[in-house]
Amino acid sequence: MLQRDQLTIRTPDGVQFRFRLAGPVSRFLALCIDLACILALSSAVSSITQAVSHLSLDIAIAVTIVSYLLISLLFPMVLEWRWNGQTLGKRVLKIRVIDSEGLNLRPAQIIVRNLLRSVDLLPALYTLGGLAVLFSPKLQRLGDIAAGTVVIRTHLEPLPDLDVLLEGLPNSLRNHPRIASRLRQLVAPEEARLALEAVFRRDELEPAARLEVFEALAKHFRSLIAFPEESTFGLTDEQYVRDVVDLLFRPRLSVPETRLVTNSRPAAAPPVLPV
């Protein structure tokens, strides 16, 4: 499902991921920052190759051109791969590249979208790419269309007051800090945000939808890593997701602050969430 500035992806489990698409202005500003970094790196390489110019001016010029082309291609590719779809400019502008179907971003997609950047730049000043973004329903430039990627905004809304939302609720998962730490490494930012929204908006959902959403979320988090049975015994899916959200967004709480119990937990409200 798609609005002009919003992309909604529904997984086979029935969970919806809703993303705000990044517009041409924020993407262009991010590109400017990246180009400034590329020029700075190329300038540093050029200063090194100046020593070669004393031996052969032609070789020095060739090395400078090749190094610029390599840096301009490899710089965004490496950063998008290592930083989960972000370059330095995208981090500053709080935008990110993701797969258009919500799957994990693959190296081949990163390579294709960056190789086709030269086409998007035609005839000058990103004209072709800018026009493609303006007329594409998913705000994609040609490189994105070929690679099957979109650029989304991140962290648009402030987090709710988690101390108020989760205050006084026991969390037996905190008995296992190593497993909790590993879970934080495995959960993607978008997944964590979705779970937070589910907990925060659970009272807005119809009971049937609430059950389905928390069942799908709990199943996903349990598939990532398993906590000992004594810590999860008797927990509903909603309670489990709530405890996972507590671990993800309040990682530094000490064990005494959570007033841990294993089986004596308050009953959850009738399950409900629509994203």
N, C-alpha and C positions, 0 to 999 in steps of 0.2 A: 504494500500500500504506500502511496506517495503523494505528498503535497509538494508545493513548489520549493519550500525551504526545509522539508522534513522527509526523512526516509524511515519507514517502518518495516522491519523484517520479522517474519514469523517463522520460528524454528519448527522442526517436525514434532517437538514436544509440546507445541502450542504456546511457547513463551514468545512474547513480542519484545523486540529491541527497537527503541525509538531513538533516532539520531537527528540532530540539527545539521543540515548541510552548510558547509562553508561557502560563502559567496565570492565573487571575483575580486572584490577589494581586499579582503583579508588574505586571500591566496596570492595576490600580486605583491602585497607588502611583505609576506613571508618570502616570496621569491627574491625581492630586493635585498633582504637580509642575507639570504643564501648566496646571492651573487656577490655581495660585498665580502663575504667570507671566502668565496672562490677566488676573487681578485686579490685578496690579501695573501692567500696561500700561493697563488701564481706569482705574485710579486716577490715573495720570499724565494721561490724556486728560481725566478729570473735573476735575482741578485747573486745566486750561487753560480748560475750558468755564465755570468759575465766573465768569470775567470776563463771559461772555454773560448770566449770571443777573441782572446789574445792569440789563440792557436788557429781558430777558424770562425769567422763571423757567420758563415752559412750554417755551420753545425750548431752554433749558439742559438741562432734564430729558429732552426728546426727543433731543437730541444725545448725551447721556450713554448713554441706552438703546441708540440705534442704533450708537454706537461700540462698546459692549460686545458687541452681537450680531455686528458685523462682525469685531471682534478675535477673539471666541471661535470664529468659523468660519474666518477667514483664517489665524490663527496656526498651527493644526495643519496646515492644507492646504499652506501655503507651506513649512513646515519638512519635512513628509513628502515633498514633491516635491523640494526642494533637497537634503535630507539622505538621500535614498534610503530612504524609508520610516520615518524616525525623527523624532520631536519631541525637545525638550529632555529631557522626562521619560523617553522611551524610550531615549535615549542613556545617561542615568544608570543606568537599570535594565538596560541591555544587551539590549534587545529591538528588533524591527524588523517592519514591515509588508511582506509580499511577496504576489505573486500566488499564489493557491492551486494553480495548475498549473505554477508555476516560471517563468512568462513575466515580461517586464519590467513593472513596476508602471506603470499608465497614469494620466494625470491624471484621467480619468473615474472610475476606481476610488477615487482619493483623495477626489474630490468627493462621490461617493455615500456612502462609509462615514462621512464627517464630517457630511453633511447628516442622515443617519439617527441620529446620536448623540442627538439630542433625543428620538427614539422609545425608544432604549435606556435613557435616563434615567428613563422612566416606571415606576411612578407617582412614585417618588422614590428618590434615592440609587442610581441605576443598577440598580434591581431587575430590570427586564425584560432588560436587557443581561447582567446577571450570571447570571440563570437560563439565558439562551440559551448562554452560555459553558459553564456546568456540564453542560448536556445535549447540546451539539453535539459530534459525534465529532472535529471539528477545532478545538474550543475557540474557536468563532467567536461574536461577538455578532451581532445582527441586521444591523448595518451591514456587517459582514464577509461575511455570507451573501449579501446583496444585491450587494455589490461584487465578490465572488469573491476575497476576500483572507484571509490568515491572519497571525497575529502569532507570530514565532519568537524564540527566544533566540539570542544571538550570543556567541561567544568563551566557551563554557562550559568548554572543556578547555584546559590550558596547551599551548603549542607544544612539540613535541619539541626536543631539543637539536640545532639545525641545524648547529652547528659540528662535532659528532660525525657527524651524518648525511651531511654533504656535504664534510667536510674532505678536502683533497687531490685532489678530483675536478676535472679541467679543465673550463672553461666558455668555449667560444669565442664565445658570444653576448655576453660582456662586452666584446668588441672593438668593439661598436656601442652606446655608452652612450645615444645619443639615441633609438635604436629601443627599447632596453630601458626607458627612461623613459616612452616613449609606451605601451608594453605595460602597464606598471604602472597607467597611467591608464585603460586600456580593460578590464582584468580586474576583475570584480566580486569583493567579499570572499568570497562563497560559492564562487565558482569557484576562487579561490586556495586556499581551505581544502580543497576537494575534491581538488585536485591535490596538495597537501601530504600529505593522508591517503593518497592513492594511492602516493606515493613512500615514505612512512613504513611502510606496511603491505604493500608489494608482495610480500614473502616469504610472506605468509599466503595468497596467492591461488593458485588452480589455474593452470597454465600458459595454458590457453585463455582464461580470464577475464582474466588479466594482459595478454595480447596485446590483447584487445578493449578493455579499459579504457584502456590507454595509447594505443592507436590513436585512440580517440574523443577523448581529451583533447588529443593532439597535433594532430589535425585541427581542433579548435576553436580552439586557440591560434594555429595557423598562419593561420586564417581572419581573426583579428583584425588581425594585422600580419605582414609577411614580413621575415625576416632575409636578408642576402646569402647566396647559395648556398655561398660558400666557408666560411661559418661553420656551415652545417648539413649539409654533404656527409658522408655516411657515418654520420650519427647515426641510431640506432634511435628509434622513437617514445618508448620509455621514457627514453632518454638526453635527448631533446629536452625532455620534460616535466620531468625532473629539473633541467635547466639553467634552465627557465622558473621553477620553484619557487625555485631559488637566486636568480634575479633579483628575484623578488617579495618574498621574505622576508629577503634579505640584500643590500639595494640599495646599501649604502655601502661594500662591499668594493672595494678598489682593484684595478686590473688585475693588478699583479704578484702579489697574494695568490692569484690564481686559477690561476697557472702555466699560462697559455693555450697550447693547441695546437690545430691545426685538424683534422688527420686522424688523428693517432696517439692514439686513445682506447681505453681498456680495453673489452673486449667486455662487453656487458650480460649479466646473469644471465637465464636463460630467462624470457620475459615472463610476469607474473601480477598482480590487485587486486580485490576486491569491496568495495563501499562499505558 
